[in-house]
Amino acid sequence: MRVCILGAGGLGSVFGAALALAGEEVTLIARPAHAEAIRKNGLKLTGIRGEHIIREPLTAVADPKDAQGEFDYLILGVKGKDTDAALKGADCLKDRIKTALSFQNNVVKEDILARWLGDPKRVIGFSTIEAGNMVEPGHVHNGLTIPTTNYVGEMDGSLTPRVEALADAFNRAGMGTKAVTNIKQVLWEKLTQICGAAAWSVSCLAGGKDLYYPDGLVVREGAAHYVQVSRDALAVYKAMGYAPQNFYAPVSKLKELDAVEDFEAAVDMMMELGRGMQAQGYRGTTSMHEDVRRGKKTEVDWIIKPLIDKGLELGVPVPTLTAAYRIIKTLDNYLS
């Protein structure tokens, strides 16, 4: 199998490393400094999968025109806001790709890829909760995985050999992956999950330079804000006809939040979760919160606005989620 990862930053490089370790031929298209460091010293992977230096079968280039040959799969790994530029720069690959998919956290990525390729049949759905970040050029850290960390499926709900082959490759790479017939629901539930987490973390914690995810949950008002933001997002998801499945258990708590009707009991549950995370020494936060910390514009219009828009379409009020969106858009105005 030949795989090309377009926009191989932290997460894309983690996937590329895992696939290469499993014997798949991988081409990373990355920023020049990262690509050069990999060519010189190999790709260093650290974190939950141990420490590895990967040189083969892995190639790193800084320009799509330098990616050689044909590819069974192209995986888009850039931030949503960088999609148009990345795909325009990769036009030279269109005729050498059999199937395209995306790591991105949104529900429009498949449509964007279909328009780019001019054929929706060459696109499959994909969703992941795997986490990776760039330590320095040539070195990425894999900070999170769970038993089922990826889902892949055809957008028409069928199961096909190309979906099953990709799931098999990821499973051999040690990334628990399921080929499913309901990938659209997985994509919307993932968006619901990360929308609530991102909207909450930035609107609640962005003012504290050294505050992490559990630090907001152990404060009762912070936990209350989390519950209400999440319930707004859940209300939209349920209005679409879906029921929470916790596809990303044990990280996802959507089923639990939906099941606890009493608001104060739900707040208590989230505070307990925060205390448990602190006891385990967890010092992580959402990627949107990290963007704000680094002074970078966020993906607020890709991750939060779609649920607000869907709520308007379905007549579902989401006042707390909307307030969080306005706060983050205000911050975005001053980020580069």
Summary of the structure (lengths in Angstrom):
residues: 336
radius of gyration: 19.6
end to end distance: 38.4
largest distance: 57.9
contacts: 1171
relative contact order: 0.11
helix: 51%
strand: 17%
